[in-house]
Amino acid sequence: MRLEIHYTPKHGSWLNVAEVSISVLSEQCIGCRVPDLVMLNREIVAWEAEYNSVCRVVNWQFITDDARIKLKRLYTAF
């Protein structure tokens, strides 16, 4: 197994989406004690298949035009 480190912004709104998904996984799938790693993997794979089968929409409210205004000092080309 190889470790790869990726820079992720500290205040990225996509992190909220990831955190929500992890929270749902924790509550729905692994909220109780699982006897072993094999069973845990089975539970997670089954949960993931069900979770991904439902279409979910993220309502992004911070649009590009707003970002260009608010973050103007970072985007000098605009």
ROSE-4610 file (N, C-alpha, C; in Angstrom, 1 decimal, always signed):
// ROSE-4610
residu = [M/M/M/R/R/R/L/L/L/E/E/E/I/I/I/H/H/H/Y/Y/Y/T/T/T/P/P/P/K/K/K/H/H/H/G/G/G/S/S/S/W/W/W/L/L/L/N/N/N/V/V/V/A/A/A/E/E/E/V/V/V/S/S/S/I/I/I/S/S/S/V/V/V/L/L/L/S/S/S/E/E/E/Q/Q/Q/C/C/C/I/I/I/G/G/G/C/C/C/R/R/R/V/V/V/P/P/P/D/D/D/L/L/L/V/V/V/M/M/M/L/L/L/N/N/N/R/R/R/E/E/E/I/I/I/V/V/V/A/A/A/W/W/W/E/E/E/A/A/A/E/E/E/Y/Y/Y/N/N/N/S/S/S/V/V/V/C/C/C/R/R/R/V/V/V/V/V/V/N/N/N/W/W/W/Q/Q/Q/F/F/F/I/I/I/T/T/T/D/D/D/D/D/D/A/A/A/R/R/R/I/I/I/K/K/K/L/L/L/K/K/K/R/R/R/L/L/L/Y/Y/Y/T/T/T/A/A/A/F/F/F]
num = [1/1/1/2/2/2/3/3/3/4/4/4/5/5/5/6/6/6/7/7/7/8/8/8/9/9/9/10/10/10/11/11/11/12/12/12/13/13/13/14/14/14/15/15/15/16/16/16/17/17/17/18/18/18/19/19/19/20/20/20/21/21/21/22/22/22/23/23/23/24/24/24/25/25/25/26/26/26/27/27/27/28/28/28/29/29/29/30/30/30/31/31/31/32/32/32/33/33/33/34/34/34/35/35/35/36/36/36/37/37/37/38/38/38/39/39/39/40/40/40/41/41/41/42/42/42/43/43/43/44/44/44/45/45/45/46/46/46/47/47/47/48/48/48/49/49/49/50/50/50/51/51/51/52/52/52/53/53/53/54/54/54/55/55/55/56/56/56/57/57/57/58/58/58/59/59/59/60/60/60/61/61/61/62/62/62/63/63/63/64/64/64/65/65/65/66/66/66/67/67/67/68/68/68/69/69/69/70/70/70/71/71/71/72/72/72/73/73/73/74/74/74/75/75/75/76/76/76/77/77/77/78/78/78]
x = [+0.8/+0.0/+0.9/+0.5/+1.3/+0.5/+1.2/+0.5/+0.7/-0.4/-0.4/-1.0/-0.3/-0.9/-1.3/-2.5/-3.1/-3.5/-3.1/-3.5/-5.0/-5.7/-7.1/-7.3/-8.0/-8.2/-8.9/-8.5/-9.1/-10.6/-10.9/-12.3/-13.1/-12.9/-13.6/-15.0/-16.0/-17.4/-17.6/-16.8/-16.9/-16.7/-15.9/-15.6/-16.9/-17.8/-19.1/-19.8/-19.8/-20.5/-19.9/-18.6/-17.9/-18.2/-18.2/-18.5/-19.9/-20.8/-22.2/-22.3/-21.6/-21.7/-21.0/-19.9/-19.3/-20.2/-20.9/-21.8/-22.9/-23.5/-24.6/-24.1/-22.9/-22.3/-22.2/-21.7/-21.6/-22.9/-23.9/-25.2/-25.9/-25.9/-26.7/-26.0/-24.7/-24.1/-23.2/-22.4/-21.5/-21.8/-23.0/-23.5/-23.4/-23.4/-23.3/-22.0/-21.7/-20.5/-20.5/-19.4/-19.2/-18.1/-18.4/-17.5/-16.1/-16.0/-14.7/-14.6/-13.4/-13.1/-13.8/-13.9/-14.6/-16.0/-16.7/-18.1/-18.2/-17.3/-17.3/-17.2/-16.3/-16.2/-17.5/-18.1/-19.3/-20.4/-20.5/-21.5/-21.3/-20.1/-19.8/-20.1/-19.7/-19.9/-21.4/-22.2/-23.6/-24.3/-23.8/-24.3/-24.0/-22.7/-22.3/-23.1/-23.4/-24.2/-25.6/-26.2/-27.5/-27.4/-26.5/-26.3/-26.1/-25.2/-24.9/-26.1/-27.0/-28.1/-29.1/-29.1/-30.1/-29.4/-30.1/-29.5/-29.7/-28.6/-28.7/-28.1/-28.7/-28.3/-27.7/-26.6/-26.0/-26.3/-26.9/-27.3/-26.1/-25.3/-24.1/-24.6/-24.5/-25.0/-23.9/-22.6/-21.5/-21.1/-21.6/-21.4/-20.1/-19.7/-18.4/-18.4/-19.5/-19.5/-19.3/-19.9/-19.8/-18.3/-17.8/-16.4/-15.4/-15.6/-14.8/-14.8/-16.0/-16.1/-15.5/-15.8/-15.3/-13.8/-13.3/-11.9/-11.1/-11.5/-10.9/-9.4/-8.9/-7.5/-6.7/-7.4/-6.7/-6.7/-7.7/-7.9/-7.7/-6.5/-6.1/-6.4/-6.5/-6.7/-8.1/-9.1/-10.5/-10.8]
y = [-1.2/+0.0/+1.2/+2.2/+3.4/+4.6/+5.4/+6.6/+7.8/+8.4/+9.6/+10.7/+11.8/+13.0/+14.0/+14.5/+15.5/+16.7/+17.9/+19.1/+19.3/+19.6/+19.9/+21.3/+22.2/+23.5/+23.3/+24.1/+24.0/+24.4/+25.4/+25.9/+25.6/+24.3/+24.0/+23.5/+24.0/+23.6/+22.2/+21.6/+20.2/+19.3/+19.8/+19.1/+18.9/+19.8/+19.7/+18.5/+18.3/+17.2/+15.9/+15.8/+14.6/+14.3/+15.3/+15.1/+14.6/+15.1/+14.7/+13.2/+12.8/+11.4/+10.5/+10.9/+10.1/+10.0/+11.1/+11.1/+10.1/+10.2/+9.2/+7.8/+7.5/+6.2/+5.8/+6.6/+6.3/+6.0/+6.8/+6.6/+5.3/+5.2/+4.1/+2.8/+2.8/+1.5/+1.0/+1.9/+1.4/+2.0/+2.3/+2.8/+1.8/+0.5/-0.5/-1.2/-2.1/-2.8/-3.9/-3.9/-4.9/-5.9/-7.2/-8.2/-8.3/-8.1/-8.2/-7.3/-7.2/-6.4/-6.8/-8.1/-8.7/-8.3/-8.4/-8.0/-6.5/-5.7/-4.3/-3.9/-4.5/-4.2/-4.6/-5.7/-6.1/-5.1/-4.7/-3.7/-2.4/-1.9/-0.7/-0.8/-1.9/-2.1/-2.1/-2.8/-2.8/-1.4/-0.7/+0.6/+1.6/+1.5/+2.3/+2.1/+0.9/+0.6/+1.2/+1.1/+1.7/+3.2/+3.7/+5.2/+5.8/+5.2/+5.7/+5.5/+4.6/+4.3/+5.4/+6.3/+7.4/+8.6/+9.3/+10.6/+11.7/+12.4/+13.5/+14.7/+15.8/+17.1/+18.0/+18.6/+19.6/+21.0/+21.8/+23.2/+24.1/+24.3/+25.2/+26.6/+27.4/+28.8/+29.8/+29.4/+30.3/+30.1/+30.9/+30.7/+31.5/+31.2/+31.7/+33.2/+33.9/+35.4/+35.9/+35.3/+35.7/+35.5/+34.4/+34.1/+35.1/+35.5/+36.5/+37.8/+38.2/+39.4/+39.3/+38.2/+38.0/+37.7/+37.0/+36.6/+37.3/+38.5/+39.3/+39.4/+39.6/+39.7/+38.5/+37.3/+36.1/+35.8/+36.4/+36.3/+37.6/+38.0/+39.3/+39.3/+38.2/+38.2/+38.5/+38.5/+38.8/+40.3]
z = [+0.0/+0.0/+0.0/-0.8/-1.0/-0.4/+0.4/+0.9/+0.0/-0.4/-1.2/-0.4/-0.3/+0.4/-0.6/-0.4/-1.3/-0.5/-1.1/-0.4/-0.6/+0.5/+0.5/+1.2/+0.6/+1.3/+2.6/+3.6/+4.9/+4.9/+4.1/+4.1/+2.8/+2.4/+1.1/+1.4/+0.6/+0.9/+0.5/-0.4/-0.7/+0.5/+1.5/+2.7/+3.5/+3.5/+4.2/+3.6/+2.3/+1.7/+2.1/+2.1/+2.6/+4.0/+4.8/+6.3/+6.5/+5.7/+5.9/+5.5/+4.4/+4.0/+5.0/+5.6/+6.6/+7.9/+8.2/+9.4/+9.1/+7.9/+7.6/+7.6/+7.1/+7.2/+8.6/+9.5/+10.9/+11.5/+11.3/+11.9/+11.3/+10.0/+9.4/+9.3/+9.2/+9.0/+10.1/+10.7/+11.7/+13.1/+13.3/+14.6/+15.7/+15.3/+16.4/+16.2/+17.2/+17.2/+16.1/+15.4/+14.3/+14.8/+14.7/+15.3/+14.7/+13.4/+12.8/+11.5/+11.0/+9.9/+8.6/+8.4/+7.2/+7.2/+8.4/+8.5/+8.3/+8.8/+8.6/+7.2/+6.4/+5.0/+4.3/+4.6/+3.9/+4.2/+5.5/+5.8/+5.0/+5.0/+4.3/+2.8/+2.2/+0.7/+0.4/+1.3/+1.1/+1.3/+2.3/+2.6/+1.4/+0.9/-0.1/-1.4/-1.8/-2.9/-2.8/-1.7/-1.4/-1.4/-0.8/-0.7/-2.1/-2.9/-4.2/-5.2/-4.9/-5.9/-5.9/-4.8/-4.7/-5.2/-6.1/-6.6/-5.6/-5.2/-4.3/-4.9/-4.5/-5.1/-4.1/-4.4/-3.5/-4.0/-3.1/-3.5/-3.2/-4.2/-4.1/-4.2/-3.1/-3.1/-3.3/-3.3/-3.5/-4.9/-5.8/-7.3/-7.7/-8.9/-9.4/-9.4/-9.8/-9.8/-8.4/-7.4/-6.0/-5.5/-6.0/-5.6/-6.2/-7.4/-8.0/-7.3/-6.7/-6.0/-4.6/-3.9/-2.6/-2.5/-3.5/-3.5/-4.6/-4.8/-5.9/-5.7/-4.5/-4.2/-4.6/-4.7/-5.1/-6.6/-7.3/-8.7/-9.4/-9.5/-10.1/-11.6/-12.3/-13.7/-14.1/-13.2/-13.5/-13.2]
